[in-house]
Amino acid sequence: MTRQVEVVYEAGLLRPLEPLPFRDRQHLTVTVTDESPGRRTFNNREREQQWLRTHGAGHAGDWVALDGDRLVAHGKNGREVLEQAWSDGIQEPLVIRIPDEPELPFGGW
């Protein structure tokens, strides 16, 4: 049987996030990747953040849909951009509007 399961790494051990149908101490072959396909968290959007820093100014005023460091869609309507990304098979794109003007730095009091 072949299964793909999501796990969390804690204290040197891989712990599955769902129950598995294996016997205690059963030997298994495991393939590990550090990015779960189709499921991302805020903390692992580094490639999208880098793309925004590098290319964001060129899309000021537009909505963009990113998959990693790849621009999937862009335009003036956020919903249309999201639907275009979905139609291209991207399940969870980062969809964000690039401001027309960069934010001013905060000087504090």
C-alpha positions in Angstrom: 0.0 0.0 0.0 1.2 3.5 -0.8 -0.2 6.5 1.1 0.8 10.2 1.3 0.3 11.6 4.8 1.1 14.9 6.4 3.4 14.7 9.4 5.0 17.1 11.9 8.6 16.9 13.0 9.0 17.2 16.8 11.9 16.4 19.0 13.6 14.3 16.3 10.5 12.2 15.4 8.0 12.4 12.6 4.5 12.3 14.0 1.5 11.7 11.6 -1.3 14.2 11.9 -3.9 11.4 11.3 -4.2 7.8 12.5 -2.4 5.3 10.3 -3.4 1.6 9.8 0.0 0.1 10.6 1.0 -2.3 13.4 3.2 -1.0 16.2 6.9 -1.2 15.2 6.0 -2.1 11.6 8.9 -1.2 9.3 8.0 1.3 6.5 9.8 3.1 3.8 9.3 6.9 4.0 9.9 9.6 1.5 10.1 13.1 3.0 9.5 16.5 1.4 9.5 19.8 3.3 6.6 21.3 1.5 3.2 19.5 1.4 1.6 19.8 -2.1 -1.6 21.7 -2.0 -1.2 22.8 1.6 0.8 25.8 2.6 1.0 27.9 5.7 1.8 31.5 6.2 5.3 30.6 7.4 6.4 28.8 4.2 5.5 31.5 1.6 9.2 32.6 1.4 9.3 32.2 -2.4 6.2 34.3 -2.9 7.5 37.0 -0.6 10.8 37.1 -2.5 8.9 37.4 -5.8 6.9 40.3 -4.4 10.0 42.1 -3.2 11.7 41.6 -6.7 8.8 42.0 -9.1 5.9 43.6 -7.1 6.5 47.2 -8.2 6.0 46.2 -11.8 2.4 45.2 -11.0 1.4 48.2 -8.9 -2.4 48.4 -8.6 -2.9 44.9 -9.8 -4.0 41.7 -8.2 -1.5 38.9 -8.6 -1.7 35.1 -8.0 1.6 33.4 -7.2 2.5 29.8 -6.9 6.0 29.8 -5.3 8.1 32.1 -7.3 5.9 31.8 -10.4 3.3 34.5 -11.4 0.2 32.5 -12.3 -2.2 35.3 -13.1 -2.6 39.1 -12.7 -5.3 41.7 -13.4 -7.5 44.4 -11.9 -10.2 42.0 -10.5 -9.1 39.8 -7.6 -11.8 37.2 -8.1 -10.9 36.8 -11.8 -7.2 36.4 -10.9 -8.1 33.7 -8.3 -10.3 31.8 -10.7 -7.6 31.9 -13.4 -5.1 30.4 -10.9 -7.7 27.7 -10.0 -8.3 27.0 -13.7 -4.5 26.5 -14.1 -4.7 23.8 -11.4 -3.2 25.8 -8.6 -5.2 24.8 -5.5 -3.9 27.4 -3.0 -2.3 30.3 -4.8 -1.2 33.4 -2.9 -3.5 36.1 -4.2 -2.7 39.7 -3.2 -3.2 43.2 -4.4 -0.1 45.2 -5.0 -0.6 48.8 -3.7 -0.5 51.6 -6.2 2.2 53.4 -4.2 4.7 51.9 -1.8 3.9 52.3 1.9 5.7 55.2 3.6 8.2 54.2 6.3 6.9 54.5 9.8 9.1 56.8 11.9 7.5 56.3 15.3 7.3 58.9 18.0 
